[in-house]
């Protein structure tokens, strides 16, 4: 059962669709599970690489020196986590971390970037 990621051009969200077969994914029209829109473009998905437990940093070590009241400290922690995961940062997250690094208050960042909090993550639908 393949899972494909799409961008919905109606609600501007990234969504994941689970198809029952590869043939179905190639022949059926995808529909956005958020808004019901049919204007979707398939994306190239990221590849996850599993590492052995010995290669993973100790969570306590990653969080050493974290001051939750200091935006710069939060930014350093977020960059460490992204590097440990081996993930490239999405442009929105990179912008958010950059603003934290400059000392901007997290609440003001959240207020100016409403799509970065809460349920703004990928939505998942079954086709």
C-alpha positions in Angstrom: 0.0 0.0 0.0 1.8 3.1 -1.2 1.7 6.4 0.6 2.2 9.5 -1.6 2.5 13.1 -0.5 0.7 15.9 -2.4 0.3 19.7 -2.2 -3.3 20.8 -2.3 -3.7 23.9 -4.4 -7.1 24.6 -2.9 -6.1 24.8 0.8 -2.3 25.1 0.4 -1.5 22.2 2.6 0.8 19.2 2.2 -1.2 16.0 2.6 -0.4 12.3 2.6 -2.7 9.8 0.8 -2.6 6.0 1.4 -3.6 4.1 -1.7 -4.7 0.5 -1.8 -2.4 -0.3 -4.7 0.1 1.3 -7.0 -2.3 0.9 -9.9 -5.0 2.7 -8.0 -2.6 5.6 -7.2 -1.8 5.9 -10.9 -5.3 5.8 -12.2 -7.5 7.5 -9.6 -7.8 11.2 -9.0 -6.4 12.2 -5.6 -8.7 14.2 -3.3 -7.6 16.4 -0.4 -8.7 14.9 2.9 -8.8 18.4 4.5 -10.9 20.4 2.0 -12.1 17.9 -0.6 -10.1 19.7 -3.3 -9.0 17.9 -6.4 -6.2 20.2 -7.5 -3.3 18.2 -6.0 0.3 17.9 -7.2 2.3 14.8 -6.2 5.5 15.6 -4.3 8.8 13.7 -4.1 8.8 12.2 -0.6 11.8 12.3 1.8 13.6 9.1 2.5 14.0 7.9 6.1 17.2 6.2 7.0 17.3 4.2 10.2 20.4 4.2 12.3 21.5 1.9 15.0 20.8 2.9 18.6 24.5 3.4 19.2 24.6 6.1 16.5 21.9 8.2 18.2 22.8 10.9 20.6 21.6 10.8 24.2 18.5 13.0 24.5 19.9 14.4 27.8 23.1 15.4 25.9 21.2 17.1 23.2 19.2 19.1 25.7 22.2 20.0 27.9 22.2 23.7 28.5 18.7 24.3 27.2 17.1 27.4 28.7 13.4 27.3 27.7 13.1 31.0 28.4 15.9 32.0 26.0 14.9 32.0 22.3 18.5 31.6 21.2 18.9 28.5 23.4 15.7 27.0 21.8 17.1 27.7 18.4 20.4 25.9 19.2 18.4 22.9 20.5 16.2 22.8 17.4 19.2 22.9 15.0 20.9 20.1 17.1 17.7 18.0 16.8 17.5 18.6 13.0 21.2 17.7 12.6 20.8 14.5 14.7 17.7 13.5 12.6 19.6 14.1 9.4 16.8 16.2 8.1 16.8 19.3 6.0 14.8 22.1 7.5 11.6 23.2 5.8 11.8 26.9 4.8 9.2 27.9 7.4 11.1 26.1 10.2 14.4 27.5 9.1 12.8 31.0 9.2 11.4 30.4 12.6 14.7 29.2 14.0 16.5 32.2 12.4 14.1 34.5 14.2 14.7 32.7 17.5 18.4 33.0 16.9 17.9 36.8 16.6 16.2 36.8 20.0 12.6 37.2 18.9 9.9 36.0 21.3 8.4 32.6 20.4 4.9 33.9 20.9 5.3 36.8 18.5 6.8 34.3 15.9 3.8 32.0 16.4 1.4 34.9 16.0 3.0 36.0 12.7 3.3 32.5 11.3 -0.1 30.8 12.2 0.5 27.9 9.8 3.5 26.6 11.8 1.7 25.7 15.0 -1.0 23.2 16.1 -2.5 21.2 13.3 -0.4 22.6 10.5 1.4 19.4 10.0 0.7 16.8 7.3 -2.8 15.6 7.1 -3.3 11.9 6.2 -6.1 10.5 4.1 -6.9 7.0 2.8 -8.0 6.6 -0.8 
